Amino acid sequence: MEYFIQQLINGITLGGMYALIALGYTMVYGVIQLINFAHGEFFAAGGYVGAIALGYFAGIGYMETHPIICLTASFAMAMAYCAYLAVGVEKIAYKPLRKESRLAALLSALGMSIFLSNGLMLTQGVYDAVYPSELFQGRFDFGMVTISYLQIMIVSLTAFLLVGLNLLVFKTKVGMAMRATAQDKTMSALVAIGSNRIISLTFAIGAGLACAAGIMYGLYYGSVRYDMGFVPGIKAFAAAVLGGIGNITGAMLGGLIIGMVEIFGAGYLSSEYKDVFAFIILIAVLYFKPNGIMGENIDDTRV
Amino acid sequence: MIQEFKKVWKPYTIGMLWLLGLLWPLLGIHPDGTLTFQKTITVWSYLLAGSFVCLMIYVLKGTDSLKFIADPISRVAGNIKTTSIALPTWIWLGAGLIVALIYPQFAGRYGTDVAISVLLYICLGLGLNVVVGLAGMLDLGYIAFYGVGAYTYAILNTTYGLGFWVCLPLSGFFACIAGCIVGYPTLRMRGDYLAIVTLGFGEIIRIILNNWMELTNGPNGILGVKPIGIFLPVFENGFTFEHFWMKKLQLFYYFALGLAIVAALCVHRLNFSRVGRAWESIREDETAAELMGVNTFIYKLLAYAMGAIFAGLAGAFFAARMRFVSPESFTFLESAMVLCMVVLGGMGSIPGIILGVAALIALPEIFREFESYRMLIFGATMVIMMLFRPAGLIPAKRVGTRSEEKEG
């Protein structure tokens, strides 16, 4: 039983990260019906920039004196960086292809993904970038179950970001404009919503969330790699599909489920095949219920 | 020219400033708490110079200022075109074949080795072309079938001692089975979902190869795969056949050439057959194809299986040539590379794919010192091709004429 609870806690931690990445996929898909293959690279770039920023703060000696401020600043800087990256990527690689066939946009996204991950490799080296490990060393012990401060931090920050995103999308004017653009670009243009700005904003928000997940991943596992965006990217896509692509609540739920499945699969079945479970779920969902668990009806050209 | 330049300088400047802002955090912030600008500026100025040259060429081309260069080139190209049309196709094909046949006599060991890679990738690219170019399904797990073929030969050879010629059809067969297994559940989907699911399947197959220690020896790979054995007639002591191991590189080259030619012929024949037309109709509009009585599911499965067979045959040859297989040869990046070749050359066009493979395998061999930039350039190539020339370097010719072309 303790083992189960321990795995549950680990699963929530991992699932939260997947949920954050999945949101980017689902939001972009909702607005322009494109699978943004480069999204995993935003996650990896976020992890790297977080490592760079934390390393810098440690280098100038602020880390010992003001760890919380440094961490917040690193998150803010990295998220801003990824948003900046994503907006540019959208303008270069996706915007000119919006009228072209879907295959062209998909191939362009794939090329961008390869380009970005190799760009990271060339600037940052092929070896792992190490995160400072002295942050959040402590833990709570409840008998056999342990919860580290880091896990608490990750889960609460994830919850904060998810709630914030929900408020943004469902309570503000900008969110309303985003939903309107996702539903019908022509109609929303007629009521004076600039779809280009909304699309840029969507990319920026999605990349920022993926970036936060990247830093959490780095803190949790201790290091980041230039090609780490690939597998979590597909898993997060599986999460987005599981929740019903285009559906924000669904992506959050799907991320949690995928994280749980991976942790429980690794714990109870086989740790070598842990990556396979997410893919099997993805395939099963697409086969039996392509709309996902919370998805609306999608017309068959999308599936 | 100034007019034209005025139109593009603004986005160009913004783009380059964006790039500067992108590069600096990665290159200029150091963990010891120092900020530097020198390296960023150096890298950025190289990129600036390179992109500025490209921009100038683009602008000048738009304003016909390059007439004095472009005109002779287009005249030469026009001449070549008229000659190529004047001469029948079989002369060109024959000339190409002769060049390919005598190539290893002139090229050294290294040149032959590169040529074998090119031929192998041509085979792979043509197989992928059936799936992506003809049937219009984006397959991102294609290299998995290559892996299945390679592992089939390696396992059958090292465990059961079966020869290459028995294993070659078996490799194709097993890859075909794998293609059907993957294709059956996935082919109900269209477009983007299909791409991501094939990607998932490709990864699953790689993970299985990596973890099934008893069968595949895991990440260590399988060593000691035998090369291709052939029987050659020997005229000493009368007429007998003797068994040789194909160890000479030239023999491998000829075998790879044969494989590539067979693949090209098959794809060509398929393209201009009833099946090829069905594939093309599925690519253009699946719903309409279904309405016209094309059994889309069967044809899509057939395209998938066909692509897998070519990959499986190429995989068996790969195992025989390297005499070693390991899961690292079958990663997603390989899939992306083959896809990039198909996209660069032109989806659905056989000469285009040959050109694309030659460009992406042979050019990096020439620019050896830029080895680490290879994948970066591949990615950029894919984006740029999609932006400026989505049909590829040599676009595919359509079968027959179309109503919209007749009117125009």
Interface residues (C-beta under 8 A of the other chain):
Chain A: L34 I35 Y48 V49 I52 A53 G55 Y56 A58 G59 I60 G61 M77 Y81 Y84 L85 G88 I92 A93 P96 L97 E100 S101 R102 L103 A104 A105 L106 L107 S108 L110 G111 M112 S113 I114 F115 L116 N118 G119 L120 M121 L122 T123 Q124 F230 V231 I234 F237 A238 V241 E272 Y273 D275 V276 F279 I280 L282 I283 L286 Y287 P290 D300 T301 R302 V303
Chain B: G15 W18 G21 L22 L23 P25 L26 L27 I29 H30 P31 D32 G33 T34 G136 L138 L140 P185 T186 R188 M189 R190 G191 D192 Y193 A195 I196 V197 L199 G200 F201 E203 I204 I207 I208 N210 N211 T287 F332 L333 A336 L339 C340 V343 S372 Y373 M375 L376 F378 G379 A380 T381 M382 V383 M385 M386 L387 P390
